Amino acid sequence: MARGFTQREVYYNNVSSPMVKHKSIWMLLAMVVELNLKLEQIAVKAASLYRDLEEIIYMKQLKGS
C-alpha cells in the first residue's frame, strides 16, 4: 500500500468491454506479416504501469509490511 497525498477519486467499476470484429484482427495480422512488422500485446488492466510519469512519487512502506 502506498501513502498518497495528492490522490484523486477514480471510478474503476465503470468500465466497458470494447468489441472487435474477427475480420479486423485478421486484417491487422495480415498487415503485420506482409510489412514484416513487430506486434506486441499488453494487458489493458495494467496499461497504466507502462506509462511514463511526469510527477515525482514519494512512497513509504507501512510498518509491519
C-alpha positions in Angstrom: 0.0 0.0 0.0 1.3 3.4 -0.9 0.7 6.6 1.0 -0.7 9.2 -1.4 -1.2 12.8 -0.5 -2.5 14.0 -3.9 -4.9 11.2 -4.7 -7.9 11.7 -6.8 -11.1 9.6 -7.0 -11.3 7.2 -9.9 -14.2 5.0 -10.7 -12.8 1.7 -11.7 -16.1 -0.1 -11.6 -17.5 2.0 -14.6 -15.8 0.0 -17.4 -16.8 -1.2 -20.8 -15.6 -4.0 -22.9 -14.8 -3.0 -26.5 -15.7 -5.5 -29.1 -13.8 -6.1 -32.4 -14.7 -7.9 -35.5 -12.7 -11.0 -36.3 -12.1 -9.6 -39.8 -10.4 -6.6 -38.3 -8.0 -8.9 -36.3 -7.2 -11.0 -39.4 -6.5 -7.8 -41.4 -4.2 -6.5 -38.7 -2.3 -9.8 -38.6 -2.1 -9.9 -42.4 -0.6 -6.4 -42.5 1.9 -7.3 -39.8 3.1 -10.3 -41.8 3.1 -8.5 -45.2 5.0 -5.5 -43.9 7.3 -7.5 -41.7 6.3 -5.5 -38.6 6.6 -6.4 -34.9 3.4 -7.0 -33.0 3.2 -6.6 -29.2 0.4 -7.1 -26.7 0.0 -5.7 -23.2 -2.7 -6.3 -20.6 -5.2 -3.4 -20.6 -5.7 -3.6 -16.9 -2.0 -3.0 -16.4 -1.7 -0.4 -19.1 -1.1 2.4 -16.6 2.1 0.6 -15.5 3.6 1.2 -18.9 3.0 5.0 -18.7 5.8 7.5 -18.2 5.1 9.5 -15.1 5.7 13.3 -15.1 5.3 13.6 -11.3 7.8 12.6 -8.6 6.2 9.8 -6.5 7.1 9.5 -2.8 6.4 6.2 -1.2 6.9 4.9 2.3 6.4 1.2 3.4 3.9 0.8 6.1 5.0 -0.6 9.5 4.6 -4.4 9.7 4.6 -4.9 5.9 
